[in-house]
Amino acid sequence: MFVKENTISAARSYFKDRLQNQFSESELKSMWKQLICKRFEWSDSEFLLSSENRLSESDLLYVRSFVKRLQDNEPFQYILGETTFCGLSILCDSRALIPRPETEELVSWISELTDVNSIIDICSGSGCISLGLKSHFSNAKVSGVDLSEEANNLAETNAIRNKLSVDFYIADALDLNSDFWKNMDSVDLIVSNPPYITLDEKMLMNPNVLDYEPHLALFVPNDSAIIFYERIAKLALQKLNQKGSLFFELNPDFADDVVKMLKNLGFGNIELKNDLQGKKRMLKAQKV
């Protein structure tokens, strides 16, 4: 066998040795704990007390397969099949982007609001934003909209998984003349984490993102970097209730352009917020 002893501690050493050039010590520690706890359905305490438990040949092959896929740059969340977002268990696969900590920060910021009765999440992907907001604003009507039928199917599965009532629809955020947008009811809040990476930035991306995550949800043309923000802002002018709120996740390189665009359209109370890395990542504005 590829490890000298079939104990969890020996398998952990194998895992770390093979991946130490790709990931930090803290990343490896977190990934190891998640994959083992999922494999054996262990709690945190069971994990801590089981370092010398013996693994079956099947368990060891599971660990080796995990290592090989990580070495091939497949995202950890896709291999594990899930991630935690705002306390929810979100299924992850290549149908939608992996929920990121920055997006969790956006949901946390939105959750500071009061009197929110209706929400629409545009470019909803896995449904993480919609579901995170529904878990906070439990009495609100929440809807998610995405162009991808596959992403919508994943979002619906996540809603069932977390026992949250959110409606998901298929529509193009760039086609404001479609019947869906024309027939959409007014809402208190619109939020979007749209595609915002320009094609020029593509060559700078890590292979675990570029080779696995859906390009439809990532990229915009170089000459139209804020096109989704422009279309969604124009929709918000039509569909937000008076004093309604608009929230975006941003490409920091174009944050100031989005602010200027919103001011030109007449939005007020515009505020940028940095993420934990100090980058201009989030924005809120109000229909006045």
N, C-alpha and C positions, 0 to 999 in steps of 0.2 A: 504494500500500500504506500501511497505518497507521503504519509506521515508515519513516524516511528511508532507512536502510540495512538490508539484510537480514543483519546480523551478530548474533551472540549478544549482544555488548555493547549494541548498539542495542535489541534486544528486551528485555534486562534493564532498561534505562532506562525503556522503556515500561511494563514490569511494575511497577516501583517507583513511577513517577509516578502511575499509575492507582490504586494501592492504599495509598499512604503515609498516607492519613487513617484507614485501617482497622487497619493493623498496624504494629508497631514495626520499626525497622531490622533488628534481629536476626531477627525472624520472617520478614521479606521475604527476607533473605539465605538463610535455611534453606529456605524454600519454593522459591525460585528454583533453588537447587542440586538439590533433590530432583526437581523436575519436569523439569529438563533432563537430569539423569543417568538418570532413568527413560526419557525419550523416546529417548535415544541409547545407552542401556545403557553408560554411561561409568563408569569408576572415578573416585575423587577426583582422582588425578593427571591423568587425561584432561580432567576438567572444568577444572582450573586452567590447562591449556595450550591451551584451545580458545576463548578469549574472542572471537577475531576470526574464527572459523569462520563460514561463511555458511549461512543457513537457507533451506530451500525455502519456497515459498508454503504448502505443507501444514503445515510446522513453525510458521510464523508464525500461521497460523489456529489451531493447537493452543494457542499461547501466548495468543492473544486470547480463545479460548473459556475457558481457565483463568481469565483475569482477570475475564471476565463472570460466571462462576459464583461466584467469590470475592466480587465486588461484590454478588451476590444473597444473600450470607451462607451459601452452601453450605460445609460444613466442608471444609477442605483435604484431610483424610485420605480423605474420601469421593470427592473429585475425583481424587486420586492413585490411590485404590483400595487403598491399603495403608499400614501404618505399622510401625515397629520397636518391639518390646516384649521386654524381657529378651534382646536379641540375636536374636530371632526375627522373621521377616517375617510379619505378620498382615494378611490381607485385610480391608478395611473397606468396608462399605456400610450402607445404612439398615436392614438386618435386625438390627443390634446396635449397642450403644453403642461409641463410639470408645475404645480403651484409653487411659487417662490415666497421666501420670507418677506420680500418687499411688498408683495401683494397682500400678505397677511397684515402688514403695517397699514396698508390702505383701508382694509376692512375695519381695523381697529379705530382708525381715525373717523371713518364714517359712523361707527357705532357710538360716537360721542354726541350725535344728533338726537333730538327728541321730536316727537310728533311726526314720525315717518310712517305713512299708511300704505304707500305704494312705491314699488321700486322696479326698475328695469335695468338689467345687466346686459350690455351690448358687447358682443364678441365673448360670450360666456364660457367657451371651451369646456373644461371638465366640470363646470358648475361651481367651482370652489367659492367664488365671490358671492354668487346668488345664495348658496347654501350657508355660507358664513354669515351673511346679513339676515337670512331667514331665522337662523338660530338665535340671533340677537333681537331682531324686530319680529317676534313670533306672531304678532297679529297683523302684520303687513302683508299685502298681496305682492308677491315677488315673482318676477318672470326673467328668464334668461333667453337671449337670442344669439344664434351663431349661424354662419353660412354652412358649416360642415354638419351633415347629417350624422356622420360617425361621432363627432364630438358631442352632439346632442344626445345620442344614444348613451354615451358614457355618462353625461350629466344626469340623465334620467335614472340610470342605475345608481349613481351616487346619492340622488335624492331618496330613493327607496332604501338604500343602505343605511342612511342616517335618519330615516323616518321624518323627513321634512317635506312639506307641501310647496313645491316650486314648479311652475309651468315652464317648459322649454320649447322654443319655436325656432324654425329655420327661416332666416331672412338675410339679405345682403345689406350691411351697414352703409354701403356706398350708394345704394339705389333708393333714394328717399321718395321716389315716385311709385314705389311698389305698393300694392294694396295693403300689405301688412302694416307699413308705417302710416299710411293714410288712415287706416281704421284703428290705429292704436289709441287707447284711452290716455288721457293726461295722467301724469304721475307726480309724486312728490320728489322723487330722486332718480337720476340717471347716472349710472356708473359704467366705465369702460376701461378695460386693459386691452387696447387694440394692437394690431401689428404696428411696430414702430422702429424696426431695425432696417436701416438702408442697405442696399445691395453692396455699397462700398465697405460697410462694416462686416460683411459676410466673411471675408478672408481673415478677419481677426478673431473669429469665434472658435471656441473649443469644439473638437470633434464630437464630444458627447452630446452637444446640442445640435450641431450642424448635421450630423449623420443620422440622428434618431428623431428629433422633435419635428412636428409638422411645419413645413415652410409657409403654408398658407397663413398660419397664425403668427409668423415671425416678421416677414419682410414686406417692405414698401419700396417703390421706386426712388432713386436718388433725388429726382426732381419733384417728388410729391411726398416728402417725409412726414408731413402732418395732415395728409389727406383724410385720414379717418377722424382725426380730431375736428377738422373743419366740418365734415358731414354730420357728425354726431352733435356738434355744437348747434348747427342750424336746425337739426331735428329737435334739440332741447328747447330752442326758442319757440317752437310750435307746440311741444307736448309737455313741457314742465308746467306745473301749477305755479301761480304767482308766488314768489319767494322760494320756489323749488331749487334744489341743489344739484349741481353737476360735478362729478368727481372723475378724474382721470389718473391712470398710471402713465408715466411719461418716459420717453427717451431723454435723459438729462441734457443731451446735446441740443435738443430742440425745445426745451422747456420755455425759454424766453419767447420763442416764436409762437408757441401756443398761447401764452399770456397775451401777447400783442393781438393775436387773432381774436381772442375772446373779448378784449377791450373794444376792438373795432366793431364787434357784433352787438355790443351794449350790455354785456354781462357785468355784474358788480361784485364786490366783496371777494375779489380773486386772491387766492393765497397759495403760495408754493410751500411744499414741505419736503425737507430732506429725509432720505432713508437713513438707516443706521450706518451706512458707509459715507454719509455726508453728501450724497448726490441728490440733485433736484429730481425727485422721483414721483411726487404726488402733487395733485392740484385740486382745489375746489373752487367753485364759482357759484354765483347765485343769479337767478333770473329776477331782474328788478323792473 
